[in-house]
Amino acid sequence: MLEAPVVLLVMFIALITLIVLGFHIFVVLGMVSLVGTYLLFGDLGITLELASSSAYAVLRNAVFAAIPLFVLMGEFMSRAGMATDLYKIANYFLRKLPGRLAIATVLGNAVFAAVTGVSIASAMTFSRIAYPEMMKFGYNRSFALGSIAGSASLGMLIPPSVILIVWGIIIEKSIGKLFLAGFIPGLILALLMGIYVSVRAGMKPELAPSKVEGQPEETVPTGVEIVSGLGVIVLILLVLGGLFAGYFTPMESAAVGCGGAIIFSYIKGLRWAEYRTAVVDSGKTIAPILVLLMTAAMYAKFLALGSVVDMIQDIITGMGLGSFGITVLMIIIWLALGTLIDSISIILLTVP
């Protein structure tokens, strides 16, 4: 057996090296956890027992059930074309504002984030819906892509954010309180994004032309489109309202939302084959997150066994950093990691 500080140093170097070499995060966390725990105890049986118990604790956590249900809810609504209807409605009512298509994209992404919880789902959906429309009207390509990518990130803050659920599972805090904490900042960020793109388009009209020769006038949304768009709002109010009012737990609100999405999507014309595809695609999104959570739990157990928390506290105390300095340091670390890996992996890597 080696001394804990030596093992932690070696494993930290291995961790960074493997990430830089491009290994998947779940592979890195799993390898570092298993090898590190073995080096600490020198017993393969103990190592496997600790790893399996950590992974099992994640699998039996009922909170995790909310993630696939929220993702599935967004998948049903996206395939039913409800995001497209929402975009058309927003686009029509914002037609007098500069950069209306970009503003509609921000607004649509903010609302759609409240039913998907996954930023990449919003980015994929509005890349298909909004980008061709903005190109048709002669929008600057960078401006169009920036408005889509930037507003898609609202899914990280606006409930039901998968990232907030993962964060709550890792730190063992109330998911409902985390949702409530992210809701207002998410709305403020959406408002600021909308104001920015409108002001930017007003100052430089060539970025977002209001009209293009030969393009028809905007048509009034049909009754079906309005009902579909309102259906999204109703689901948001039902899911988040019930959660914030204390009527639902996060799992129950996810189940209610998923059930509502099935009903609305069926009314919109979604059929069995599309439901089956939606379930499979949701599984492809969720499975990697589950594996990441399992290996992150193993990683957290390894860090706890190595008393790394006490070591970090001693280092930070020795640096003389206050709470503000520690916050700035973490932001710098997360910013650097964000250039290499995705947000959920960063949380699983650093929060434990």
C-alpha positions as MATLAB code, in Angstrom:
seq = 'MLEAPVVLLVMFIALITLIVLGFHIFVVLGMVSLVGTYLLFGDLGITLELASSSAYAVLRNAVFAAIPLFVLMGEFMSRAGMATDLYKIANYFLRKLPGRLAIATVLGNAVFAAVTGVSIASAMTFSRIAYPEMMKFGYNRSFALGSIAGSASLGMLIPPSVILIVWGIIIEKSIGKLFLAGFIPGLILALLMGIYVSVRAGMKPELAPSKVEGQPEETVPTGVEIVSGLGVIVLILLVLGGLFAGYFTPMESAAVGCGGAIIFSYIKGLRWAEYRTAVVDSGKTIAPILVLLMTAAMYAKFLALGSVVDMIQDIITGMGLGSFGITVLMIIIWLALGTLIDSISIILLTVP';
ca = [
       0.000    0.000    0.000;
       1.117    3.539   -0.746;
       0.576    6.680    1.304;
      -2.673    8.507    0.486;
      -1.011   11.789   -0.662;
       1.210    9.876   -3.100;
      -1.731    7.905   -4.500;
      -3.847   11.050   -4.891;
      -1.040   12.876   -6.696;
      -0.398    9.983   -9.080;
      -4.114    9.542   -9.788;
      -4.591   13.277  -10.348;
      -1.798   13.283  -12.940;
      -3.341   10.199  -14.555;
      -6.762   11.884  -14.553;
      -5.545   15.012  -16.347;
      -3.412   13.001  -18.784;
      -6.266   10.695  -19.801;
      -8.679   13.614  -20.272;
      -6.182   15.496  -22.449;
      -5.602   12.321  -24.496;
      -9.320   12.251  -25.267;
     -10.581    9.327  -23.197;
     -14.268    9.389  -22.270;
     -14.886   10.854  -18.825;
     -16.662    7.754  -17.505;
     -13.647    5.637  -18.502;
     -11.261    8.067  -16.811;
     -13.278    8.279  -13.591;
     -13.735    4.512  -13.448;
     -10.061    3.723  -14.059;
      -8.783    6.336  -11.609;
     -11.244    5.207   -8.922;
     -10.484    1.497   -9.237;
      -6.709    1.816   -9.530;
      -6.524    4.490   -6.821;
      -8.633    2.497   -4.356;
      -6.537   -0.611   -5.024;
      -3.324    1.336   -4.385;
      -4.764    2.629   -1.099;
      -5.840   -0.782    0.254;
      -3.807   -3.281   -1.765;
      -6.811   -5.633   -1.833;
      -8.801   -6.317   -5.005;
     -11.824   -7.635   -3.076;
     -12.181   -4.443   -1.029;
     -11.695   -2.346   -4.158;
     -14.472   -4.100   -6.086;
     -16.809   -4.091   -3.086;
     -16.416   -0.334   -2.548;
     -16.844    0.378   -6.270;
     -19.965   -1.773   -6.608;
     -21.612   -0.342   -3.488;
     -21.025    3.207   -4.750;
     -22.494    2.410   -8.169;
     -25.487    0.633   -6.618;
     -26.233    3.651   -4.417;
     -26.689    5.725   -7.583;
     -28.941    3.161   -9.268;
     -31.292    2.950   -6.286;
     -31.598    6.753   -5.954;
     -35.222    7.541   -6.815;
     -34.371   11.134   -7.783;
     -32.561    9.842  -10.860;
     -35.908    8.656  -12.258;
     -36.808   12.299  -12.927;
     -34.075   12.713  -15.555;
     -35.309   10.207  -18.184;
     -38.910   11.347  -17.699;
     -38.084   15.008  -18.299;
     -35.965   14.122  -21.335;
     -38.751   11.894  -22.670;
     -41.286   14.689  -22.172;
     -39.208   17.030  -24.309;
     -38.644   14.334  -26.930;
     -42.392   13.700  -27.331;
     -43.161   17.408  -27.677;
     -40.313   18.015  -30.086;
     -41.347   15.157  -32.375;
     -44.949   16.357  -32.319;
     -43.820   19.717  -33.720;
     -44.884   21.690  -30.653;
     -41.567   23.553  -30.567;
     -42.136   24.625  -34.181;
     -45.617   25.902  -33.328;
     -44.234   27.798  -30.355;
     -41.586   29.393  -32.573;
     -44.166   30.452  -35.170;
     -46.348   32.094  -32.525;
     -43.420   33.976  -30.973;
     -42.183   35.024  -34.414;
     -45.592   36.414  -35.389;
     -46.128   38.487  -32.256;
     -42.560   39.853  -32.345;
     -42.686   40.790  -36.043;
     -42.407   44.543  -35.352;
     -39.143   44.255  -33.404;
     -35.629   44.340  -34.917;
     -34.125   40.859  -35.086;
     -37.521   39.268  -34.470;
     -36.408   35.799  -35.594;
     -33.468   35.838  -33.193;
     -35.695   37.097  -30.360;
     -38.240   34.381  -31.156;
     -35.392   31.860  -31.007;
     -34.331   33.090  -27.558;
     -37.926   33.076  -26.309;
     -38.639   29.670  -27.836;
     -35.462   28.197  -26.371;
     -36.313   29.596  -22.924;
     -39.785   28.061  -22.995;
     -38.630   24.807  -24.563;
     -35.875   24.523  -21.949;
     -38.653   24.363  -19.366;
     -39.953   21.123  -20.882;
     -36.743   19.374  -21.953;
     -34.123   20.112  -19.303;
     -31.322   19.383  -21.777;
     -29.469   22.193  -23.562;
     -28.360   20.011  -26.457;
     -31.991   19.059  -27.150;
     -32.943   22.733  -27.443;
     -29.914   23.440  -29.638;
     -30.747   20.562  -31.997;
     -34.433   21.478  -32.179;
     -33.958   25.167  -32.919;
     -31.075   24.510  -35.285;
     -33.598   22.665  -37.436;
     -36.416   25.185  -36.924;
     -34.871   28.640  -36.615;
     -31.598   28.486  -38.555;
     -33.116   27.819  -42.019;
     -35.701   30.550  -41.392;
     -33.046   33.108  -40.423;
     -30.909   32.197  -43.431;
     -33.951   32.622  -45.679;
     -34.325   36.190  -44.418;
     -30.649   36.990  -44.957;
     -29.492   36.954  -41.338;
     -25.772   37.016  -40.667;
     -24.685   33.405  -40.165;
     -22.678   34.065  -36.989;
     -25.515   36.133  -35.535;
     -28.027   33.372  -36.279;
     -25.894   30.553  -34.874;
     -24.941   32.642  -31.844;
     -28.562   33.329  -30.959;
     -29.381   29.611  -31.189;
     -26.347   28.318  -29.297;
     -26.447   31.053  -26.654;
     -30.128   30.697  -25.844;
     -29.913   26.888  -25.876;
     -27.684   27.148  -22.807;
     -30.728   28.416  -20.875;
     -31.622   24.748  -20.411;
     -28.861   24.569  -17.793;
     -30.667   27.044  -15.518;
     -34.361   26.952  -16.304;
     -36.096   23.991  -14.620;
     -36.364   21.085  -15.141;
     -32.626   21.258  -15.798;
     -30.904   17.876  -15.965;
     -27.704   19.545  -14.767;
     -29.464   20.807  -11.626;
     -30.831   17.305  -10.996;
     -27.337   15.818  -11.330;
     -25.958   18.558   -9.069;
     -28.631   17.818   -6.457;
     -27.905   14.082   -6.564;
     -24.168   14.651   -6.107;
     -24.448   17.150   -3.223;
     -27.566   15.469   -1.758;
     -29.680   18.639   -1.703;
     -33.328   19.298   -2.542;
     -33.952   19.203   -6.304;
     -37.019   21.417   -5.867;
     -35.011   24.132   -4.111;
     -32.334   23.987   -6.813;
     -35.031   24.372   -9.486;
     -36.430   27.374   -7.635;
     -32.943   28.885   -7.347;
     -32.312   28.548  -11.090;
     -35.715   29.752  -12.308;
     -35.425   33.534  -11.797;
     -31.772   33.797  -12.981;
     -32.766   31.792  -16.066;
     -35.614   34.175  -16.877;
     -33.382   37.217  -16.334;
     -30.731   35.736  -18.623;
     -33.359   35.024  -21.303;
     -34.634   38.612  -21.045;
     -31.118   40.046  -21.334;
     -30.375   37.839  -24.357;
     -33.579   38.995  -26.041;
     -32.770   42.648  -25.377;
     -29.214   42.206  -26.629;
     -30.129   40.607  -29.963;
     -32.846   43.220  -30.547;
     -30.527   46.153  -29.790;
     -27.733   44.588  -31.834;
     -30.062   44.074  -34.798;
     -31.341   47.640  -34.449;
     -27.817   49.092  -34.462;
     -26.631   46.912  -37.361;
     -29.660   46.075  -39.548;
     -27.475   44.098  -41.967;
     -27.101   41.419  -39.279;
     -30.847   40.763  -39.242;
     -32.758   42.239  -42.202;
     -36.401   42.847  -41.337;
     -37.593   42.001  -44.832;
     -36.213   40.330  -47.945;
     -37.427   40.962  -51.482;
     -39.811   38.245  -52.602;
     -40.518   36.873  -49.118;
     -44.238   36.649  -48.256;
     -45.779   38.439  -45.287;
     -45.943   36.574  -42.001;
     -49.096   34.495  -41.744;
     -51.289   34.411  -38.655;
     -50.730   31.169  -36.692;
     -53.521   28.659  -37.210;
     -55.814   27.551  -34.411;
     -54.020   24.208  -34.186;
     -50.639   25.936  -33.867;
     -51.936   28.272  -31.157;
     -53.445   25.395  -29.164;
     -50.203   23.425  -29.575;
     -48.091   26.364  -28.407;
     -50.404   26.970  -25.458;
     -50.116   23.268  -24.643;
     -46.414   23.785  -23.999;
     -47.206   26.660  -21.621;
     -49.858   24.585  -19.832;
     -47.393   21.747  -19.282;
     -44.780   24.153  -17.924;
     -47.275   25.665  -15.481;
     -48.438   22.205  -14.439;
     -44.968   20.730  -13.939;
     -43.173   23.699  -12.378;
     -46.224   25.132  -10.616;
     -46.988   21.808   -8.959;
     -43.347   21.379   -7.992;
     -42.868   24.879   -6.564;
     -46.228   24.747   -4.740;
     -45.213   21.504   -3.080;
     -47.895   19.336   -4.688;
     -45.354   17.186   -6.557;
     -41.938   15.798   -5.828;
     -39.440   16.134   -8.722;
     -40.181   12.545   -9.785;
     -43.939   13.095   -9.662;
     -43.735   16.351  -11.612;
     -41.622   14.598  -14.249;
     -44.180   11.791  -14.496;
     -47.077   14.263  -14.773;
     -45.222   16.230  -17.441;
     -44.402   13.094  -19.409;
     -48.031   11.969  -19.245;
     -49.212   15.385  -20.411;
     -46.690   15.335  -23.257;
     -48.038   11.963  -24.406;
     -51.584   13.363  -24.506;
     -50.660   16.597  -26.318;
     -48.382   14.840  -28.787;
     -51.090   12.270  -29.586;
     -53.558   15.086  -30.260;
     -50.938   16.620  -32.572;
     -50.752   13.389  -34.541;
     -47.780   11.498  -33.104;
     -48.206    7.767  -33.606;
     -46.822    4.528  -32.173;
     -43.722    4.275  -34.374;
     -42.689    7.836  -33.469;
     -43.303    7.209  -29.771;
     -41.060    4.155  -29.961;
     -38.319    6.168  -31.693;
     -38.644    8.907  -29.063;
     -38.181    6.377  -26.256;
     -35.094    4.878  -27.935;
     -33.545    8.310  -28.573;
     -34.220    9.348  -24.975;
     -32.462    6.191  -23.826;
     -29.429    7.132  -25.913;
     -29.345   10.491  -24.122;
     -29.867    9.103  -20.633;
     -27.633    5.999  -20.675;
     -24.319    7.916  -20.792;
     -25.499   10.149  -17.927;
     -26.284    7.084  -15.797;
     -22.858    5.573  -16.453;
     -21.241    8.927  -15.651;
     -23.129    9.138  -12.355;
     -22.038    5.620  -11.404;
     -18.360    6.253  -12.103;
     -18.588    9.681  -10.435;
     -19.902    8.000   -7.281;
     -16.918    5.642   -7.376;
     -14.616    8.640   -7.855;
     -16.195   10.490   -4.913;
     -15.730    7.427   -2.703;
     -12.055    7.213   -3.692;
     -11.536   10.902   -2.838;
     -13.231   10.421    0.523;
     -11.048    7.405    1.313;
      -7.965    9.447    0.466;
      -9.089   12.330    2.743;
      -8.726   14.709   -0.183;
     -11.275   17.152    1.279;
      -9.080   17.800    4.304;
      -6.045   18.282    2.060;
      -7.857   20.789   -0.174;
      -9.108   22.686    2.876;
      -5.543   22.922    4.202;
      -4.255   24.159    0.816;
      -6.979   26.806    0.467;
      -6.494   27.936    4.063;
      -2.776   28.261    3.413;
      -3.441   30.384    0.309;
      -5.446   32.833    2.407;
      -8.372   32.960   -0.018;
     -11.720   34.175    1.244;
     -15.078   32.970   -0.030;
     -14.914   35.385   -2.978;
     -11.424   34.227   -3.928;
     -12.462   30.581   -3.765;
     -15.470   31.321   -5.991;
     -13.273   33.067   -8.564;
     -10.806   30.167   -8.475;
     -13.595   27.646   -9.120;
     -14.958   29.737  -11.995;
     -11.504   29.805  -13.600;
     -11.165   26.026  -13.183;
     -14.640   25.392  -14.646;
     -13.960   27.768  -17.525;
     -10.756   25.907  -18.372;
     -12.459   22.508  -18.116;
     -15.329   23.777  -20.267;
     -12.970   23.983  -23.229;
     -12.299   20.243  -22.939;
     -15.368   18.428  -21.593;
     -19.141   18.822  -21.237;
     -20.916   20.448  -18.301;
     -22.239   17.291  -16.621;
     -18.771   15.733  -16.726;
     -17.316   18.891  -15.151;
     -19.823   18.679  -12.293;
     -19.122   14.992  -11.720;
     -15.379   15.625  -11.866;
     -15.126   18.637   -9.537;
     -18.102   18.705   -7.167;
     -17.227   15.533   -5.208;
];
